Amino acid sequence: MSGTPEMDEQELWDTLEWDHALSIDLQEELLRIFGERGRKAIRAVDESRVKKYLDFFVVVGTSDEYVVEDEFCTCRAQVFRSGPCWHVLAARIADLTGQYEVVDEWYMETLK
């Protein structure tokens, strides 16, 4: 990073909430803190694979769509891994930056 001191996780989220933009420095911090999960999350946001329905965020993964609510995700990795999966990170980044597709319907209704 360009001489900027390292952030802890809370500082990262606070800065992202304040800036509403994922700068290069913040991307580097995401990668430092979360590694490959951060890389996948950034890619999902960049590729517009985060959708905000009226009831949930949904992140389109490589093989399925995953419902994200706060720190919970419907993916299998959520059960077996400590810390947030990349879907949760992508939804959080998208929420704080406004980089998501708005879907004006209830996700649960689309499942019927």
Secondary structure as GFF3:
##gff-version 3
##sequence-region A 1 112
A	DSSP	alpha_helix	9	19	.	.	.	ID=ss1
A	DSSP	alpha_helix	24	34	.	.	.	ID=ss2
A	DSSP	alpha_helix	36	46	.	.	.	ID=ss3
A	DSSP	beta_strand	50	52	.	.	.	ID=ss4
A	DSSP	beta_strand	57	60	.	.	.	ID=ss5
A	DSSP	beta_strand	65	69	.	.	.	ID=ss6
A	DSSP	beta_strand	72	73	.	.	.	ID=ss7
A	DSSP	alpha_helix	76	80	.	.	.	ID=ss8
A	DSSP	alpha_helix	86	97	.	.	.	ID=ss9
A	DSSP	beta_strand	101	102	.	.	.	ID=ss10
A	DSSP	alpha_helix	107	110	.	.	.	ID=ss11
###
